[in-house]
Amino acid sequence: MLSAVVSAARERGEEAIVVTFWPHPRTVLQQDARDLRLLTTLAEKKALLKAAGIDRIEVIPFTREFAAMKAQEYLEMLKARYGASLVVMGYDNHIGADKLTAGEIGSFSYTAEGGHGPGNYLSPLPVMVVAPCHSERSEESPISSTKIRKALEAGDVERANGMLGYDYELYGVVVAGNRLGRTIGFPTANMQLYEPLKLVPANGVYAVEVEVDGRNFRGMCNIGVRPTVGGAAQTIETHILDFDEDIYGLPIGLRFLRRIRDERKFPSLDALKEQLARDALICKK
């Protein structure tokens, strides 16, 4: 869809604009919003859109009042507010409270006397429809955010990355932990997420690329409750390979490359230390 927007804009000598919403519509409209986890934060979304060639990003506050807007009103708003000359929609997208598809928008005609009923609807803007998305990195067909979420919830970051087209990322700040890792030779950076609603992959040990202080390193990340030491709350802890600096309070980013193993309880700290050494070798390879 983004490629179609950019190509159409370049052909017309116009801006490629993305209109998006915040907060996520499900948090406003659905009762199960407490279970919603985001694949991208708003900041991450903006960065990805810019990288895709989008010139302008407009964020509309999503409210129940806004959600009540009919498709005709919404399209007229895009034309009046942003000077839109073409709308690009996915094959299964819907617009407005009346949930019109691109096909319905294009096939209806509109008259002031006839109102907005079937057979009397005319889009104020031409609509381009984009086919289902496929990826050279993935065998999934078609790709969807639901499939990506399920892959991450199962810890299958390689499958998720193939559908995303990039390595899944978490961003946060390094906070103080219990410093147990340092006592067994594997100091860890304990991450506190910037966005609490960000989807965290399933518990386990992962090979990651770590971004800290403007530099990139390889690392191994443990997501889980640390059962060997009687932990209860989920943590995101990363041992950065070949690195020994104080980074408390600094921003940290993780890019997930591969899942190494499940999190499990070891009979002793020595057994845990031996396993971590094996994990580190796998991550280095």
C-alpha positions as CSV (number, residue, x, y, z in Angstrom):
1,M,0.0,0.0,0.0
2,L,2.8,2.4,0.9
3,S,4.6,1.7,-2.4
4,A,1.3,2.4,-4.3
5,V,0.9,5.7,-2.4
6,V,4.4,6.8,-3.1
7,S,4.3,5.8,-6.8
8,A,1.0,7.6,-7.4
9,A,2.2,10.7,-5.6
10,R,5.4,10.8,-7.7
11,E,3.5,10.3,-11.0
12,R,1.2,13.2,-10.0
13,G,3.9,15.5,-8.6
14,E,2.1,15.5,-5.3
15,E,2.8,14.5,-1.7
16,A,2.5,11.0,-0.4
17,I,0.4,11.3,2.7
18,V,-0.5,8.7,5.3
19,V,-3.4,9.4,7.6
20,T,-3.3,7.2,10.7
21,F,-5.1,7.2,14.1
22,W,-4.1,7.3,17.7
23,P,-5.0,5.7,20.1
24,H,-5.5,2.4,18.3
25,P,-9.2,2.2,17.3
26,R,-9.7,-1.1,19.2
27,T,-8.9,0.7,22.5
28,V,-11.8,3.0,21.9
29,L,-14.4,0.8,20.3
30,Q,-13.9,-2.7,21.7
31,Q,-14.4,-4.3,25.1
32,D,-11.4,-6.6,24.7
33,A,-9.0,-3.7,24.2
34,R,-7.1,-4.6,27.4
35,D,-5.7,-7.6,25.5
36,L,-4.5,-5.4,22.6
37,R,-0.7,-5.3,22.0
38,L,0.9,-3.1,19.4
39,L,3.3,-4.2,16.7
40,T,4.6,-0.7,16.4
41,T,4.4,2.3,18.7
42,L,3.4,5.6,17.1
43,A,7.0,6.7,17.0
44,E,8.1,3.5,15.4
45,K,5.2,3.7,12.9
46,K,6.3,7.2,11.9
47,A,9.9,6.1,11.3
48,L,8.9,3.2,9.2
49,L,6.5,5.3,7.1
50,K,9.2,7.9,6.5
51,A,11.7,5.1,5.5
52,A,9.1,3.9,3.0
53,G,9.1,7.2,1.2
54,I,6.0,8.8,2.8
55,D,6.3,12.6,2.7
56,R,3.7,13.6,5.3
57,I,2.1,11.8,8.2
58,E,-1.1,13.0,9.7
59,V,-2.3,11.6,13.1
60,I,-6.0,12.0,13.8
61,P,-7.1,11.5,17.4
62,F,-9.4,8.5,17.4
63,T,-12.6,9.1,19.4
64,R,-16.1,7.6,19.3
65,E,-17.3,10.8,17.7
66,F,-14.8,10.5,14.9
67,A,-15.7,6.8,14.5
68,A,-19.3,7.8,13.8
69,M,-18.2,9.6,10.6
70,K,-19.7,8.1,7.5
71,A,-17.5,7.2,4.5
72,Q,-18.7,10.1,2.5
73,E,-17.9,12.6,5.3
74,Y,-14.5,11.0,5.8
75,L,-13.5,11.2,2.2
76,E,-14.7,14.8,1.9
77,M,-12.7,15.6,5.0
78,L,-9.5,14.1,3.4
79,K,-10.1,16.2,0.3
80,A,-10.8,19.5,2.2
81,R,-8.3,19.2,5.0
82,Y,-5.3,17.6,3.2
83,G,-6.0,18.3,-0.4
84,A,-6.3,14.6,-1.2
85,S,-6.7,13.7,-4.9
86,L,-6.6,9.9,-4.6
87,V,-7.2,7.4,-1.8
88,V,-5.3,4.1,-1.7
89,M,-7.1,1.3,0.1
90,G,-6.3,-2.4,0.8
91,Y,-8.4,-5.1,-0.7
92,D,-10.1,-5.8,2.6
93,N,-10.2,-2.2,4.0
94,H,-13.4,-0.5,5.1
95,I,-14.1,3.2,5.4
96,G,-16.5,5.0,7.8
97,A,-19.1,3.9,10.2
98,D,-21.1,2.5,7.3
99,K,-18.0,0.3,6.6
100,L,-17.9,0.7,2.8
101,T,-15.3,-1.2,0.9
102,A,-13.4,0.3,-2.1
103,G,-15.7,-1.6,-4.4
104,E,-18.8,-0.3,-2.8
105,I,-17.4,3.3,-2.9
106,G,-16.7,3.0,-6.6
107,S,-19.9,1.4,-7.6
108,F,-22.4,3.6,-5.7
109,S,-23.7,7.0,-7.0
110,Y,-24.6,9.9,-4.9
111,T,-27.3,12.6,-5.2
112,A,-28.1,15.3,-2.7
113,E,-31.8,14.3,-2.8
114,G,-31.2,10.5,-2.5
115,G,-29.0,10.5,0.6
116,H,-26.5,7.9,1.4
117,G,-28.4,4.7,0.8
118,P,-27.2,1.8,-1.5
119,G,-27.2,2.8,-5.2
120,N,-26.9,6.5,-4.5
121,Y,-23.3,7.0,-3.3
122,L,-20.5,8.7,-5.2
123,S,-17.0,9.0,-3.7
124,P,-15.6,12.5,-3.8
125,L,-12.2,11.0,-4.5
126,P,-11.0,8.2,-6.8
127,V,-10.0,5.1,-5.0
128,M,-7.0,2.7,-5.8
129,V,-7.3,-0.8,-4.5
130,V,-4.2,-2.7,-3.5
131,A,-4.1,-6.5,-3.7
132,P,-3.2,-8.8,-0.7
133,C,0.4,-8.4,0.5
134,H,3.1,-11.0,0.0
135,S,6.7,-10.9,0.9
136,E,9.9,-12.3,-0.5
137,R,11.0,-13.2,3.0
138,S,7.8,-15.1,3.9
139,E,5.8,-18.0,2.5
140,E,2.6,-16.7,4.3
141,S,-0.1,-15.8,1.9
142,P,-1.5,-13.2,2.4
143,I,0.3,-11.4,5.2
144,S,-1.7,-9.9,8.0
145,S,-1.1,-8.2,11.3
146,T,-3.0,-11.1,13.0
147,K,-0.6,-13.7,11.7
148,I,2.4,-11.6,12.7
149,R,1.0,-11.2,16.3
150,K,0.4,-14.9,16.6
151,A,3.9,-15.7,15.4
152,L,5.4,-13.3,18.0
153,E,3.2,-14.7,20.7
154,A,4.5,-18.2,19.9
155,G,8.1,-16.9,19.9
156,D,8.6,-17.5,16.2
157,V,10.4,-14.3,15.5
158,E,11.9,-15.5,12.3
159,R,8.5,-16.2,10.8
160,A,7.3,-12.8,12.1
161,N,10.3,-11.0,10.6
162,G,9.6,-12.6,7.3
163,M,6.1,-11.2,7.2
164,L,7.2,-7.8,8.6
165,G,10.0,-7.4,6.1
166,Y,12.3,-6.3,9.0
167,D,13.5,-7.6,12.3
168,Y,11.0,-7.1,15.1
169,E,12.1,-4.4,17.6
170,L,11.6,-3.3,21.2
171,Y,12.7,0.0,22.5
172,G,13.0,1.2,26.1
173,V,15.4,2.4,28.8
174,V,17.9,0.4,30.9
175,V,16.7,0.2,34.5
176,A,18.3,-1.3,37.6
177,G,17.7,-5.0,38.2
178,N,18.9,-7.4,40.9
179,R,22.4,-7.5,39.4
180,L,22.4,-11.3,39.8
181,G,23.7,-11.8,36.2
182,R,26.9,-9.9,37.0
183,T,27.7,-12.4,39.9
184,I,27.7,-15.3,37.5
185,G,29.6,-13.6,34.7
186,F,26.6,-12.6,32.5
187,P,25.6,-9.0,33.4
188,T,22.3,-8.0,31.8
189,A,20.6,-4.8,30.8
190,N,17.1,-4.8,32.2
191,M,14.7,-3.0,29.8
192,Q,11.7,-1.0,30.7
193,L,9.6,-0.5,27.6
194,Y,8.7,3.0,26.4
195,E,5.2,1.8,25.3
196,P,3.6,-0.6,27.8
197,L,1.2,-1.9,25.1
198,K,4.0,-3.0,22.8
199,L,3.7,-6.7,22.0
200,V,6.5,-8.7,23.7
201,P,7.5,-12.0,22.1
202,A,6.9,-15.2,24.0
203,N,9.1,-16.1,27.0
204,G,12.4,-17.6,26.0
205,V,16.0,-16.8,25.0
206,Y,16.7,-15.0,21.8
207,A,19.6,-13.9,19.7
208,V,19.3,-10.2,19.3
209,E,21.0,-7.2,17.9
210,V,21.4,-4.5,20.5
211,E,21.4,-0.7,19.9
212,V,22.9,1.4,22.7
213,D,24.6,4.7,22.8
214,G,24.5,4.9,19.0
215,R,26.3,1.6,18.5
216,N,25.2,-1.9,17.6
217,F,26.2,-5.1,19.3
218,R,25.1,-8.7,19.3
219,G,23.4,-10.1,22.4
220,M,21.2,-12.7,24.0
221,C,17.9,-11.7,25.5
222,N,15.9,-13.5,28.1
223,I,12.2,-12.8,28.3
224,G,10.5,-14.4,31.3
225,V,10.1,-14.6,35.0
226,R,13.6,-16.0,35.9
227,P,12.3,-19.3,37.6
228,T,15.8,-20.4,38.7
229,V,15.9,-17.5,41.1
230,G,12.3,-17.5,42.1
231,G,11.2,-14.6,40.0
232,A,7.5,-13.9,39.4
233,A,7.2,-10.8,37.2
234,Q,8.1,-10.8,33.5
235,T,11.4,-9.1,32.7
236,I,13.3,-8.3,29.5
237,E,17.0,-8.8,30.2
238,T,19.8,-8.7,27.7
239,H,23.4,-9.8,28.0
240,I,25.4,-7.7,25.4
241,L,28.3,-9.8,24.0
242,D,31.8,-8.4,24.4
243,F,30.5,-5.4,26.2
244,D,31.2,-4.1,29.7
245,E,30.0,-0.5,30.3
246,D,27.6,1.2,32.7
247,I,24.5,2.0,30.6
248,Y,21.8,2.5,33.4
249,G,19.4,5.2,32.3
250,L,20.3,5.0,28.6
251,P,18.0,4.2,25.7
252,I,18.2,0.6,24.4
253,G,16.8,-1.1,21.3
254,L,16.5,-4.8,20.6
255,R,16.1,-6.4,17.2
256,F,15.0,-10.0,17.4
257,L,16.9,-12.4,15.1
258,R,16.2,-15.9,16.3
259,R,14.7,-17.8,19.2
260,I,17.3,-20.0,20.9
261,R,15.3,-22.0,23.5
262,D,12.5,-21.9,26.0
263,E,12.9,-20.3,29.4
264,R,13.3,-23.1,32.0
265,K,14.2,-23.6,35.7
266,F,17.7,-24.9,36.4
267,P,18.7,-26.9,39.5
268,S,21.4,-24.4,40.4
269,L,23.1,-21.2,39.5
270,D,26.1,-23.2,38.2
271,A,23.8,-25.1,35.8
272,L,22.3,-21.8,34.6
273,K,25.7,-20.3,34.1
274,E,26.8,-23.3,31.9
275,Q,23.6,-23.0,29.8
276,L,24.2,-19.3,29.4
277,A,27.7,-20.0,28.1
278,R,26.2,-22.4,25.5
279,D,23.6,-19.8,24.6
280,A,26.2,-17.1,24.1
281,L,28.1,-19.4,21.7
282,I,25.0,-19.9,19.6
283,C,24.3,-16.2,19.5
284,K,27.9,-15.5,18.4
285,K,27.5,-18.0,15.5
